[in-house]
Amino acid sequence: MKKSYLDKTSKFNNHPLIEVKNDQYHVENGWEAICTRLNKEISALKGIKKLVVVETYQGVIHEELISNLTKGLEPVRFIKAADFMLSEEEINKLVFPDVTDDRIFGFLTRLTMDAFFDKGKVFTILAEIEATQEGVILIYGSGSAVLCPKPDLLIYADMARWEIQLRMRQHLVDNLGVKNKDTADWMLLYKQGFFVDWRVCDRLKKTLFDKWDFLLDTNILDHPKMVEGKAILEGLKIATERPFSVVPFFDPGPWGGQWMKEVCNLDTKLQNYAWCFNCVPEENSLLLKYGNDIIEIPSINLVFRHPKELLGDPVYGRFGDEFPIRLDFLDTMDGGNLSLQVHPLTEYIQEKFGMHYTQDESYYLMDTREDSTVYLGLHEGVNPVGMLNELEEAQSKGISFEAEKHVQIWPVKKHDHILIPAGTVHCSGKNNMVLEISATPYIFTFKLWDWDRLGMDGKPRPINIEHGKKVIQWDRTTEWTRKNLVNLIEKIAEGDGWVEERTGLHECEFIETRRHWFTKKTEHDTRGGVHVICLVEGDEVVVESPANAFEPFVVHYAEVFILPARVGIYTIRPHGSSEGRECGTLKAYVRS
């Protein structure tokens, strides 16, 4: 392949690791080794009756786990938690207020796992468990830890969110308590997972961290791994004491481009890559390394387990155990325009969807072409009624919408920074490589127009004009946009070999961004808040602790990394082939 975006071989790391250097932990690989280890642990338990619970996150392949665990452990009783839940009809009724009948949007549920169980059925099975005098009783599935809150052995089968989504696309997994994986539209599976299942499973998971005897990783089909629960807890603690990266996830899209294929070391055979989710802890994974083995867990576990150490007290006090900063890539290089869109205002997202804050965002241009543009804000004198009528006609009659007639188009170049507070109509044009910096609730995008195209599944992508028209800020026209949203870059400080600039975000947004240009070592301080950083210029830098509190952490071009609040003072300097050359980082953090 001819290099067209990078003048050297990429060193981008797609599998960043957090190493746990403790020889007492041992990873079991394969079902035979896993069951041998579990049988050894069971044999060491006191008493002749052994209660073994396998609590599962939504998205595991139950057939694989049940077949291998029952064969390997040979329980005298096998109890499947799903058999003691409410009927499917009752569960569908229970979750409907949160799932709704919309294809994309629902309401973040307040349900807990116990609400899914039939109290009468549970009473019966608890009596049967009590009556069983000896042998292994294996209680399996989501909610098993509710049926048996004090097991003799607890195995937690966790699951990465992106793997769950891939399985949903292949119709391999059901939603919680129902058999619906064959639903024609996989987006309905995802919606129920996002608004209900993951919230319910997470609430239970948070109560179990200190009770895990083992964690089971079945993210790769038929290649299970298992490690001690305390090994996971140590890995999470280590992550709060050093810089780290989550596992980036790349996904194609109807407007996707070609830049990431080359720069991020991806499979060139795929048609395109549209997104890279490289700092969305609710969606991404962490890779924990024990000896020669790697365990994959959801990175949200770190936020749940150590929210204060990771986020810092002020951010934790404002957002709780949620990671409020999101960084991702949008690649339209040799691709197409993103959908024309708008994000909800804070009060709207609170009222309609149960979110506490909205998706304010910005576009930082990592790379561009000569014809690169961004659609941002509206023309002076825009006619709201006329624009909405044309959008609705485009949706209902298949008539092309003339976006240029209503929306302002801005030429952009590499290292420009475009601010996009909620309520602003916007989209990236083709031939842009965007680093998107935003608040976390990414799912709440109201598409207004999608350029007469279909999604990757061959179906029309959802258009949300009804929601969108209720949040568009019609006064964000050309001059307001120019003064408030386009390249509001100011020098903050400078020293020997470095310059610090403020690049945003808008005063309506809670995220601050700072860009550093440097040829020498620069000093930073988390000041009690989490930092998220991307290397936007330069081949390679190294992050170090002046107090040697963590090992040097090497970062390559376009990689994103997180500095937990508890790190405090750290330095960044050019490294390797970048020594003596100018490098650039973009840092995002929550304003105090």
N, C-alpha and C positions, 0 to 999 in steps of 0.2 A: 504493500500500500504506500502511495506517495505521501510523505509528510506535508500537511498543508496548514496545520495549526500550531505545530511545535517544531522548533528547529533542532531538537535533540531527543534522545530516547526518554520516555516518561518513566519516572520513578514512583508514580502515584500508588499508594498502598491501599488496596481494596479490602485487606483483612487485618486491620489494626488489632493488636493483642494487649491484654493486661496480664502480665505474668505473675503468678503466685508462687513464690519460691519457698515452698514448704514441703518437705519430703514425706510428711505424715499422711498426705492425701493421696488417694489412688483412684484413678478413673477406670471404670469397668467398661469394656467395649464388647458389644454384641449381647444378645439375649442369654446365651449360655453363661457367660461370665457374670452378667447382672444377676441372674437367678441363683447362681452358686454363691455369690456374695450375700444376697438377701437370705438365702437358706442358712448361711453361717450365722448371720445376725439374729435370725429367728430362733435358731437353736440355743443361742446364748441368753435369750429372754427367760425371765423367771416365770414359773407357772406352767400349767399344761394346756391352757387356752391362750392362744396368741391372736390378738386383734391387729391385723395389718391393713392400713388404709393407703390407697393410691388415689390421691386427689389430682384431678386433671383439669388443665386449663381448656377452654373452648378451642377447638381446632386440632386436637390430637386425633390420630387415626385409631379409633377405639378397637377396630377389628385386630389390628396388629398387636396392641398392648394386651388385650384380653386373651387372645390366643396364646401368646408367649408366656404371660405371667401365670395363667392357670395351669399350663403345661409344666412350667418350671417350678412352681411353688406347691402344686398339688394340694390346694386347700380343701378342708372338709366341708366348708360352706363358701360359695362365691355369691356375693351380694352386689348387684349392679344398682348404683344409686338412682339411675334414671327410671328404674322400675317402680320407684316409690315417690316419684314426682306427680304433680297434677297431670290430668289428661292433656293431650295436645290442644284440645279445644279450650280447656281452662287456661293453659299457658298463653295461647294466642290472645285470649281475652285479657289476661293479666298484663301482657306487654303492649297491647295495642295503643294505649294512650301515649306511650313513648315511641313506638315504632311508627305509628300513623300510617296513612295510605299513600304518602308521598314516596316517589322512587328514591330520592336522595336524602331528604332531611327528616329527622325525628326530634326527640327531646331526650336529653341526658337523664337516664332513669335514676330513681332513688331507691329502687328495689335492692334487696339483699338476697343471698342464696336461699335462705330458709323459706322465703315466700314461694319458691317453686315446688315445695314438697307438700304432699297430702298428709295431713297430721294423722289421720286414721291409719294409713298405710305405714307410716313411720312408727307409730305405737306398736303395730303388729310385729314389724321386723325387729324392733328393739327388744321386744319380749322373746323372740326366737333366738336372738344373739345371746341374751341373758341365759336362756335355757341350755344353750350348747355348752357342754362340760369340758371338752378338750379338742385340741387340734388347731390348725390355722384357719381363721375366718378372714377371708379376703374381701374387703369392701372397696369397691372400685367406682371411679367416675367423678364428674363435677358434683360437688356437694357431699362427697363421702365424709369429709371432715366435719360436716354438720350432723350427719347421721351418727358419727362416732368421734366426738370431740376429744377423747382421751385414748388414742390408740397406743398399742405397744410399739408400733413401728409406723412411721409416716413417710411415704415417698411422694414427692410432689413432681408431677409431670408438667413442666412448663412448656411454653410455646412462643416462638417469635411472631410478632404481629404480621410482618410481611410474609412469612411462610403461611400463616393462616389465610391471608388474602390470596396468595397463589393457589392454595388448595380450594378456596371458594370458587375461584375462576374455573377450576377443573371439576367443580361439583363433587368434591371428595369429603366434605365435612358439613354437618348439620349445625344449626343454631342450638342454643341451650334448651334442652328438654323437649325438642321437637325433631321430627324427621322431615326435613325440607331441603336437603342438599340438591335434589333434582329440580328445584325451582328454575324455571327457564332463565330468569334474569338474575345473574350472580350478584348484581349490585344490591338486591334486596337482602341477600345473605350478609353482605358487608355492612349494610345499614343497621341491621339488627345486631350484628357484632359490635359495631362502633357505639351505638346508643344504649344497648342493653347488656349483652353478654359480657363484654370486656369490663364494664363498670361493676357488674355483679361479681365476676371472678376476681377482680382486683380488690374489692372490699374484703373478700374472704382471704385472699393471698396475704394481705397486710397483717392479718392476725396470726399467720402461720410461719413467718420467717424463722422465729426462734424454736419452732417445733419440728422443722424439717430434719429427718434423719438422713435422707438422701434426696438429691434432685435428679430427675430423669430427663435427658435431652433426646427427644425423638424428632428433631427438626429435619433430619435426613431419613427418609423412609428406609426401613430395614437396616439402619445403621445406628442403633441406639447407643447412648453413653450414659453412665451414671457416676455421680461423685457424691461425697459426703456433704450434707447440708452446711456444715460449718466451713467447708472449703469455699462454698459460694459466698457466705457471709464475710469471710476474710478477703475474698476478691473484691467485693463491693466496698469494703473499708479501704483497701489499697487505692481504689479508684478515686476516693475523695482526697487523697494526699498527693496527687500528681496530675500533670496534664494527661489527657487521654482522648481518643477518638472513638465514636460509635461506628458500627459497620455501615458503610454507605450502601444504599439500595438504588439500583438503576432500573428505569422502566421506560418502555417505548410509548409513544403517543402519536396521534394523527398529525401533529405539527412538529414532531421531533426532528432533531438535527444530527450532525455528524461530529461535532467537536469533542464530545466526551469519549467517543470511541477511541480516539487517538490519545487524548490527554490523560484519560483515566484508565487506560489499559483494558479496554472492553472487547467483547467478541465483535469482530468486524462483519460477521455474517448476518447479524440482525439488521433489519431495515433502518432503524434509527434508535436513538435514546432521547427521550423528551425530558425526563425528570431524573434528578439524583437527590434522594433524601439523605443528606449527610449530617444533619443535626436535627432530628425530630425524635427525641428520646421516647416518646410514646409509641413510635413506629419502629425505630431502629433496634439493633441488637448490640450486646457486648460479647466479645470473645474473651473468655478467661482461660489462660494457659497453665496447665499443671504438668510439669515434665514435658513429655512429647505429645500430650493430648490437649485438645481444645474443647471447651464446653460453651455452647451458645445459649444465652439467656436474653430476655427482653431488657433493653437498657432502662425502661421505666422502673425496673426493680431497684435500681440505684436511687432514683428519685424518691421512691416509697420508703426505702430503708434508711437513707441518710439525707433527708431534705434540707436540714439546717446546715450540715457540713458542706453539701454541694452548692446550695443556692445562697446561703448566708441568711442571717436572721431577718434583715429588712425585706428581702425578696420572699422568703418563706412566710413572713407575717402577712404579706400582701397576696400571695398566690397559693399558699399551702404546699402540698406535695405535688405540684404541677411544675413542669419546666416551661417557662413562659417564652423562651427565645427559640426561634426556628430559623435555620439556614438550609437552603436547598438550591440546586442548580436547575435552570430552565434553558434547554439547548434548542435554539431555532436556527443554528448555523446550517445553511443549505437546507432549511426546513420551511416552516410556514408560520403565519401569525398565531399567537395564542388566541383563545376565545376572547371576545370583548366582554368585560366583566366588571363587577362591582362587589365590594364586601359590605356586610351589614354594620350599621352603627351599634355602639355598645348596648344601648337600651333595647334595640331590636333583637339582638342575639340573645340577650338575657330573657326577654319576654317570650320569644318564639322557640328557643332551642335549649334554654337552661344553662348557657355558657356565661361565665362571669365577665369575660372580656372578649374583644373582637380581634379580627385579623387585620390590624394595621400592618403595612409592609413597605418595602422599598426594593428597587432594582439597582444593583451595583453591576456595571457593565465590565465583565471580565475580558470580553473580546467582542469586536464588531467588524463589520465590513464598511465600505464606503457608502453604501446605501442604507445603513442601519437606521431604524426609527423606533420610537415608542409612541403608542397612542395614550394620551394622558389629558384628562380634563375635557371640557367642552368648548365649542366656539363661542365667542362673544355673541350675544343676542340669540342663543339657541332657543328653539321653540320646544318646550318639554312635551306638549301634547302631540305635536307633529312627529317628534322623534319616537315617542312611545307607540304612536299609531303605526309608524313604519316598521318598528321592531316586531309588533304583533302581527302585522301583515306578512312579514318575512317568515315568521314562525308558522302561521296558519295557512298561508297560500304558497309558500315556497318561493317567494320573491326575494331576490338578493337585497340585502340592506346596505345602503351607501354609508358606511361608517365615516368616511372622510367628510361627508356633508355636515356631520354633527360633532365629531370628536377631533380635538386638536392633535396634530402629528408633529413630533419633535425629532429632529435628527440627533443621533447620539454617537459617541465615540468611546473607545476603551477608557475605563476608569471614571466615567461619568457616574453620578449617583442620583437616581430619580426617586423621590419620596411619594408614597401613595397611602395617605390616611384613608380610613374607611369612608365609604360614600363617594369616592372618586372613581369615575369611569376610566378604565385603563386596559391596556394589554401590551405585551412585547410584540414588536414586529418581527419579521423574519431576519435572519443573519445577525442574531444577537446571542451572546453567551452571558446569561444573567445569573448573578449570585443574588438570590432573593433572601432578604433579611426581614423577618416578620414575627409577629406574635404567633403562638402555636396553633390556634384552632383552624387548621388549614382546610377542613372539609367545607367550610361555609363560604363558598364562592358562588355568587349568582351570575351565571352565564347569560348574557343578553343576546349574543350573536356568535355563530361559529363558522362563518365563512362558507356556507353551503356544503359542509363535509360531514362524513360519518365518523364514528369512533373506530377504534381498532377492532371492535367486535362486529363491525358492519352495521351497527344500529345508530340512529341519530343520538347525539350526545344531549343530555338533559339541558333544556333552556329554562331559566327561572325569572322571566320578565315580571311576574306578579310580585315576587319578593324584591327584585331589583328596583322596580319603580318606586318602592316605598322607602328606599334608602339613598337614592341618587341625590347628591348635593348639587343642585342646578346652578349655584353661584360660583362653582369652581370652573371658571372659564379662563380664557387664554392668559390675561394679564395676572390674575390671581395665581394661576398655576406657575407662571414664569417667576413670580416674586417669592412663592412659598414652597415650590416642590422641585425645581430644576437646579441641580448643582449648587446647593447652599453650602459651599465649602469655605471654611475659614481656618487660618493658621492659629493654633492654640499655643504652641510652644516650640522651641527648637534648641538644639545644643550641638555639641561636637559630633558630627556624623549622623544627625537625626532631625526629623521634623515631625511634629504631631499636628494633625488637622481634624477638625470636627466636620463630619460630612452629613449629619442628620441625627435622628429622624425629625419629622415635623413636631412642633410643640404639642399637637394633639396626641402624639404617640408616646408610649412609655419607654421605648428603646432608644438608647444613645449609641451612636457609632463614631469611632475614632480611627483614622487612618494614620499609620506611621510609615514614613520613608526613612530608610536607614542603611548606612554602610558599615556601622559599628554596633557594638552591643547597646541595647536600650533597656532601661529598667521599667518595670510595670508593677502595679500593686492592685490586687483584687479589691482591697478596701472593704472586705466583708461582703462582696457580691460576686456572683458567677460571671465569668467572661467566656465568650465564644469568639473564636478567631479563625480567619481564613488567610492563607498566604496568597495574596493576589498578584505579587510580582516577585520574581526570583526563583531560582531552582530549588534552594534548600536553606532552611534555617534550623537552629537548635535552640530549644527552650531549656533554661537551666535555673537551678535554685542557688542563690548566693550562699545559703546555709547548708547546701548539699542535702536538702530534705528529700529530694527525689533524683533519680538518675536522669542524665541528659535525654531530652525527648526531641527526636529529629522529625522535622515536618518538611514535606515536599510541596511543590507548586500545586495549588488548587485544593490542597487538603484542609479540612476543617477540624479544629480541636477545641476541647473544653478545658478551662482552668477553674476547678472548684474554688469556692469562696475561701475555704480553709487554707489554700496554698499561700495566700498573702503575696509576698514580694517574689517576683520572678524576672528573668531577663530573656531577651530574644536577640540573637545575633546571626549574621550570615554564616553559612557553614558549607564545607565542601567546595563545590565549583562556584558557589556564590560568594566566597570570601573576597572582600574588597570591592564587591559590586553592590549596586543599590537594590534593596529588597523592599517589598511593601506588604503590610498586614492590614486587614480591616477587622476591628474589634467591635463586638456588640455586647452591651450590658444594660441592665435595667437602671433607669435614672433613679437617683435617691430623692 
